Amino acid sequence: MGEEKGMSRREAREAILSLLFSREYTPEKTAEELEGDRVRDFDGREDPYISEALAGVVDNLPEIDALISSSSVGWSLSRISRVSRQILRLACYEMLYRPEIPPLVSLDEAVELSKKYDEENAYTFVNGVLNRVMQSEEVRAKRPANEG
């Protein structure tokens, strides 16, 4: 057995979800302060994706929330459950700012997180919103023409 490396991308997403969720109760916290919380709350395995994605979501929250709002027909951001809101934020960050992650991967991972951590049928809402996000001008403009 070799030395253990960082966590899987799914584990990293779960850690990010937890930190974003905690930020709902302390919105004044910076990404760096949340990262400090991670060191205390998790097992200390390092993964640069956590820092990058956390900072990316926090730094781009207005754009990300605007995209979620325009894609969640009939739902204001405040009506979306706290868990779903964080899952959507992370997936939108990936779709907008992580071109190495195919949008369908972000959508599938978000649905899996929703099934695991959210209300019973919330994943169908998350899936619908993210399907609209994938087709949005904001996401399509940042993706190569041959990518969905």
PyMOL commands that set and color helices and strands:
alter all, ss='L'
color gray80, all
select helices_A, chain A and resi 9-23+31-41+48-59+61-71+77-79+82-97+103-117+122-135+137-141
alter helices_A, ss='H'
color red, helices_A
deselect
rebuild
show_as cartoon
